[in-house]
Amino acid sequence: MDTAHVQAGQRVLITAAGGVGPFDVQFARHLGAHVIATASSARHPWLKDLGADETIDYTTTPFEEAAADVDGVVDLVGDGHDRTSTRALKTLSAGGLLVAVPGGVSPDLAAAADAAGVRPTGVLVEPDGPALTQIAELIDAGEVSVEVEKTFPLAEAATAHTQGEAGHTRGKLVLTTTG
């Protein structure tokens, strides 16, 4: 919300709507954006329930062929895998914003964005009490939901990490403690 400054009526593309992406879908929807999300087809009904207006099955359709004239892209995959940030530049309208979450903005990505007439930015996550309060209020009001895919005892943190790294999580993985 702070980086992209999403406004009502804008078109926003969110790549990899699995773990973090569902929050982005819900935040963009809350702000009044038209939300396009990429995920495997099995996740499409869930993403639509969360507020996605359109879904693209990344396993069958390159998202840059299905989405156009987008005001903002939140890329949660990055150029490290399948050059997703660079490909996302093709979906943006003139002056649009690419938020490259993993990997940030490399010199090559910055040059490609400049050539395309769009703006790239990375994102720096910092402690932000007021933002967390606002998110908690949205959750309490039922505007945003949190899905927990699986819980693990703290002793199984390595297993949870391995599952998260596999990249096919729907919602959050949670570590629990006892005591």
Secondary structure, 3 states (H helix, E strand, C coil): CCCCCCCCCCEEEECCCCCCHHHHHHHHHHCCCEEEEEECHHHHHHHHHHCCCEEEECCCCCHHHHCCCEEEEEECCCCCCCCHHHHHHHHEEEEEEEEECCCCCCHHHHHHHHHHCCEEECCCCCCCHHHHHHHHHHHHCCCCCCCEEEEEEHHHHHHHHHHHHCCCCCCEEEEECCC
